[in-house]
Amino acid sequence: MVECGMEPGEALIAATSSAATLIGEDERGTIDTGKFADLVLLDANPLENIGSLRLVVAVFQQGRRAA
């Protein structure tokens, strides 16, 4: 998406919260109380460089760090 001209923040929103809304998922797509705690922890800011999405430090699924 970024290669097609979107800003990194726009691409992240499209791939997370907008995608969840599109398929009718109220418990996914954003970080908030009462939602599923599936997320990745990165070593750099993807808003500055979308390539930072490859720098995964940890993955959390259902609120727990995945092995």
N, C-alpha and C positions, 0 to 999 in steps of 0.2 A: 504494500500500500504506500509505503514511504517512497519507493522507487517510482511510483505513479504520481507523486506530487503531494501526498498528504504530509502534514507535520507529524512527528513522532507521537505527540500527545493525542492527536486525532486518530491515528492508527490504533493506538492502545485502547481508546474508548470504543472504537468500532469493533475491535476484537474481544472486548470484555463486556462492558455494561450494555452497549447497543445490541450486541449479539444475543445476550441473555434476554433482553426485552423483546427482541424480534421473535424468539421462540417461546415466549411466555414464562420464562423462569424468573420468579420473584426472589428466590433465595440464592441466586448466583449473580456474578458480574461486577459486584462492588463489595467492599469490605464494610460491614456494618453489624451491629448487634442482631443476633438471631439468624444470621446467614451462615451458609456453609463456609468453613475456614479452609478453603483450598487456595493456595497461593504459592508463588515462588519468591525467594529472597535473592536479589541480584547484588553483584559486587560493584556495579556502577549504575548511573542514572540513565535509563533508556530515553528520557525526554531530551537529553543532550546528545545521545548517540544511540539509535535504535539497535545497533549491533550489540549493545550491552545486554540484550535479552539472551545472548549466548553465555553470559557470565553468571551462571546459576550457582549460588552458594548452598541453598537448601530448598527443599520442596516440602510444603505442608499440605496434608490431606486430612480433612475432617478434624482440623485443629491440632493435629500431631505431626511432628517432623517425620517424613518418610525416610526409610533406610536407604 
